[in-house]
Amino acid sequence: MQEHIDRIREQGFTIIEGALPSASVTRIRAELDPWLQGRYPGRNDFEGFHSERVYAVLAKAPSAAELVEHPAVLEIVDAFLDRHYLLSALLAIDIHPGETPQSWHIDDAAGAFGHPAFTRPRAPYGISTIWAFDDFTTTNGATELVPGSHRWDETRRPAPGESIQALMPAGSVLVFAGNLVHRGGGNTSTGSRLAVTPQYCMPWLRQLENMSLAVPPAIAQQYSTRVQELLGYDVIEPGFMGYVDGRHPQLLIDPAYRGRKHRAAARPD
Ligand SMILES: O=C(O)CCC(=O)C(=O)O
């Protein structure tokens, strides 16, 4: 994984081809399919008027957990984010023919534009991934990236010709720094481009999707402890940030959880 970590440090992104077996591509696509029947069209130019977006994916397509906790991806994320990092967002994006390019943006400053702590250049506060469920081609809306832009300051905008397209076969994953300038491409082809994008953030940042409401305990229960922690059923140590009623949130899922015995014991309930 070191070469991928180095590539993200140098150019801001990397691609791992063949990271997802085709059986998983098929299974996750089938679970998403009922939600991709025109029910969730983009509501603005950023979401894309010719796109569909499915949020709260772990409440709808359980096999997507395989993406969220993919060992190669997490090994990369481990290298950039503080321990106890969180899943910030998990959505499917289906870019249909006729879609226009998104506006250029970064992923790790949502809700904090203009805040001094987010002034760039800075280290990434998030790592984003985009899993290809169709081949990403030159015409079907492949993500566009600006190499090196994770080192830019606030004022710099991409010049024509400065971006590249993330061309990759289905089953690949694009992994990039949350402060890399990028956008979804326009789709001038006749087919759609489906992607699923798990995004991870520092443990002290608010998640983009309110994960513990989007994936409440009864649903979170079916996932691995690692996925539960990424959703927010975890506390930051030291400090106990993320507690629920003075107790570890794992107790909402597993009443026998004993990870925070001494704290739980501090309350009689
Ligand atoms: O769909 C894509 O390729 C990128 C989408 C994206 O960057 C976003 O919506 O934040």
The ligand as an SDF file (V2000), in Angstrom:
LIG
                    3D

 10  9  0  0  0  0  0  0  0  0999 V2000
  -19.4040   11.5390   -9.0510 O   0  0  0  0  0  0  0  0  0  0  0  0
  -18.2320   11.9080   -9.0520 C   0  0  0  0  0  0  0  0  0  0  0  0
  -17.3920   11.4630   -9.8300 O   0  0  0  0  0  0  0  0  0  0  0  0
  -17.7540   12.9480   -8.0680 C   0  0  0  0  0  0  0  0  0  0  0  0
  -18.8610   13.4900   -7.2220 C   0  0  0  0  0  0  0  0  0  0  0  0
  -18.3640   14.4720   -6.2160 C   0  0  0  0  0  0  0  0  0  0  0  0
  -17.2250   14.8510   -6.1940 O   0  0  0  0  0  0  0  0  0  0  0  0
  -19.2860   14.9990   -5.2170 C   0  0  0  0  0  0  0  0  0  0  0  0
  -20.5050   14.9550   -5.3970 O   0  0  0  0  0  0  0  0  0  0  0  0
  -18.8030   15.5240   -4.1820 O   0  0  0  0  0  0  0  0  0  0  0  0
  1  2  2  0
  2  3  1  0
  2  4  1  0
  4  5  1  0
  5  6  1  0
  6  7  2  0
  6  8  1  0
  8  9  2  0
  8 10  1  0
M  END
$$$$
